[in-house]
Amino acid sequence: MKKLLNLFAAIMCVVLCFVITACSNSESKTKIGLVMYQWTDTQGKNMQNYCNYLEQNFPVEFEYEQTYYQDDKHLECVENLIAKGCKAIIAGYDTSLESSVSTCAEAGVYYIVALDYIAGSDFNGNTPSEYFLGGTQQFGGDLEGLGAEYAKAAIANACEKIGGVSFPSWGFNEAPEIYKGFKEYIEANSTATVLDCNYANGFDSSAIQTATQSVLLENVDCIFGMSSGIDYVYPELQGKDVKLISMGYDDSVESLMTNGQLIAAGNNNHAACIASCFVRIMNAINGLQYSDAQSGEYNRDGIINGVASYPVVSNLEELADYKAYIIPEDLSNGPVTAEELKEVMLEYNSNATLASLNVLTNRSISEVKTARQ
């Protein structure tokens, strides 16, 4: 009987140790929240996949909220994430920026923006809280250069009359500069005619489709769709001999490129966006700051910004590389690996700099491919 009791006691000790260890491991994980419009589109899925990868390689846990495109729900999502115990929150855009930062600051929670750069004007001249960690410059930080990258596809496909369709410039404020680079490169390197961009009067599909129909009346043979080109512009081109250059990417890209109607597509490097935010968050939580933080290349009005690349593909070979190195199933072969993150995190490398982080998250497809070989 005594042996049985001793055995039972030993088993209980093992179980108790397991429970204590499990609880301890759970408590040691840093919770980070994310707020996006939704998590079921390509953007949301890419971000969640990379967050899952981070959870497998760092003591971190992610919580998710979505606004379903209702901006007035943003602050509620922020409050929900604070209530869940998040130590930092990543927001997709600058929605309700001042109120979100203020709410987080009161709770001692860091706040950062993943898909938009932040300037002083976003705070209406006010000084942001120390809990605000900045934004992230999209499109590789070179808007005209991105436009020129797309322009090369139009020239390579002998397009002669090209139009453009975009979300309103007051909402997509990078659009004019991207289109400027697109138009100027084509005009300098070909005899093609490039119309002025047609900016829609809204962000919904009907507004973009109306703008697209207007451009089609000009008898163009190519349209640069800067407003969810595949989702909103392409439906108006079906059955027409008009090629599409698209800002945007989904699973239909391969078939559309194969049939020849889509001649270029691109997308934000969502893993790089999250990587940049994650590193800056972990630095802050550990009470660390880059020595060159205040002189960052993408800073605006004293506000720190990271950067993320915007890969463009214009043929099936480039598309295969995009799938293999930017959005692979195995993210240990992806655009920013855990080992590379540690090289730019001050917790692991005291010599890391903001410049080194920006180089890492702003690599082209070919640069990532080279790093993996």
Long-range contacts (C-beta under 8 A, 24 or more apart in sequence): 28-59, 29-59, 29-60, 29-61, 30-59, 30-60, 30-61, 30-87, 30-88, 30-282, 30-285, 31-60, 31-61, 31-62, 31-63, 31-84, 31-85, 31-86, 31-87, 32-60, 32-61, 32-62, 32-63, 32-86, 32-87, 32-88, 32-89, 32-90, 32-278, 32-281, 33-62, 33-63, 33-64, 33-65, 33-78, 33-81, 33-82, 33-84, 33-86, 33-88, 33-89, 33-90, 34-62, 34-63, 34-64, 34-65, 34-81, 34-89, 34-90, 34-91, 34-92, 34-114, 35-65, 35-66, 35-67, 35-74, 35-77, 35-78, 35-81, 35-89, 35-90, 35-91, 35-92, 36-64, 36-65, 36-66, 36-67, 36-92, 37-66, 37-67, 37-68, 37-69, 37-92, 38-66, 38-67, 38-68, 38-69, 39-64, 39-66, 42-249, 42-250, 42-251, 42-267, 43-92, 43-267, 43-268, 43-270, 46-270, 46-271, 46-327, 47-114, 47-270, 47-271, 47-273, 47-274, 49-271, 49-327, 49-331, 50-270, 50-271, 50-274, 50-275, 50-331, 50-334, 51-274, 53-271, 53-331, 53-332, 53-334, 53-338, 54-274, 54-278, 54-338, 57-338, 58-282, 58-338, 58-341, 60-278, 60-282, 67-95, 71-95, 71-96, 74-100, 75-99, 75-100, 75-103, 78-103, 78-104, 78-111, 79-103, 82-107, 82-109, 87-285, 88-112, 88-133, 88-281, 88-284, 88-285, 90-114, 90-274, 90-277, 90-278, 90-281, 92-116, 94-118, 94-122, 94-135, 97-122, 97-123, 98-122, 98-123, 98-124, 98-126, 101-128, 101-129, 101-131, 101-132, 102-129, 104-129, 104-131, 104-132, 105-129, 105-130, 105-131, 105-132, 110-281, 110-284, 110-285, 112-136, 112-277, 112-280, 112-281, 113-277, 114-273, 114-274, 114-276, 114-277, 115-268, 115-273, 117-298, 117-300, 117-305, 118-300, 118-303, 118-305, 119-300, 119-301, 119-303, 120-300, 120-301, 120-302, 120-303, 121-301, 122-303, 128-303, 132-303, 133-277, 133-280, 133-281, 133-284, 133-304, 134-280, 134-299, 134-303, 134-304, 134-305, 134-306, 135-303, 135-305, 135-306, 136-273, 136-276, 136-277, 136-305, 136-306, 136-307, 136-308, 137-298, 137-305, 137-306, 137-307, 137-308, 138-174, 138-268, 138-273, 138-307, 138-308, 138-310, 139-174, 139-178, 139-268, 139-310, 140-307, 140-308, 140-309, 140-310, 140-362, 141-297, 141-298, 141-307, 141-362, 143-174, 143-177, 143-178, 143-181, 144-177, 144-178, 144-180, 144-181, 144-184, 145-181, 146-178, 146-181, 146-266, 146-310, 146-312, 147-177, 147-178, 147-179, 147-180, 147-181, 147-182, 147-183, 147-184, 147-185, 148-181, 148-182, 148-184, 148-185, 149-266, 149-312, 150-178, 150-182, 150-224, 150-245, 150-247, 150-264, 150-266, 150-312, 151-181, 151-182, 151-183, 151-185, 151-186, 151-189, 152-185, 152-314, 153-245, 153-263, 153-264, 153-312, 153-314, 154-182, 154-186, 154-190, 154-192, 154-222, 154-224, 154-245, 154-263, 154-264, 155-186, 155-189, 155-190, 155-192, 156-263, 156-314, 157-222, 157-243, 157-263, 159-192, 159-221, 159-222, 159-243, 160-191, 160-192, 160-193, 160-221, 161-192, 161-193, 161-195, 161-218, 161-219, 161-220, 161-221, 161-222, 162-186, 162-192, 162-193, 162-194, 162-195, 162-220, 162-221, 162-222, 162-223, 162-224, 163-194, 163-195, 163-197, 163-198, 163-215, 163-216, 163-218, 163-220, 163-222, 163-223, 163-224, 164-194, 164-195, 164-196, 164-197, 164-198, 164-215, 164-223, 164-224, 164-225, 164-226, 165-197, 165-198, 165-200, 165-208, 165-211, 165-212, 165-215, 165-223, 165-224, 165-225, 165-226, 165-227, 165-229, 165-233, 166-197, 166-198, 166-199, 166-200, 166-211, 166-226, 166-227, 167-199, 167-200, 167-203, 167-208, 167-226, 167-227, 167-228, 168-199, 168-200, 168-201, 168-202, 168-203, 169-199, 171-203, 172-226, 172-227, 175-199, 175-226, 178-226, 178-247, 179-224, 179-226, 182-224, 195-220, 197-224, 197-226, 200-227, 203-227, 205-231, 205-232, 208-232, 208-233, 209-233, 209-235, 209-236, 212-236, 212-237, 216-240, 216-242, 222-263, 229-265, 230-256, 230-262, 230-265, 234-261, 234-262, 237-261, 253-313, 253-319, 254-316, 254-319, 257-315, 257-316, 257-319, 258-316, 263-314, 264-312, 264-313, 264-314, 265-312, 265-313, 266-310, 266-311, 266-312, 266-313, 267-310, 267-311, 268-308, 268-310, 269-308, 269-309, 269-310, 269-311, 269-326, 269-335, 269-361, 270-308, 271-326, 271-327, 271-331, 271-334, 271-335, 271-336, 272-308, 272-309, 272-335, 272-336, 272-360, 272-361, 272-362, 272-363, 273-308, 273-361, 275-335, 275-336, 275-341, 275-360, 275-361, 276-306, 276-307, 276-308, 276-357, 276-358, 276-361, 277-306, 278-341, 279-341, 279-344, 279-345, 279-357, 280-304, 280-306, 280-357, 282-345, 282-347, 283-345, 283-346, 283-347, 286-346, 286-347, 288-346, 288-347, 289-346, 290-346, 290-352, 290-353, 290-354, 290-357, 291-353, 292-353, 292-354, 292-355, 293-354, 296-354, 296-355, 296-358, 297-355, 297-358, 298-358, 304-354, 306-354, 306-357, 306-358, 306-361, 307-358, 307-361, 307-362, 308-361, 308-362, 309-335, 309-361, 309-362, 309-363, 309-364, 311-364, 311-365, 313-365, 318-365, 321-365, 321-366, 321-369, 322-365, 324-369, 325-365, 325-368, 325-369, 325-372, 326-365, 326-368, 333-372, 334-368, 335-363, 335-368, 336-360, 336-361, 340-371
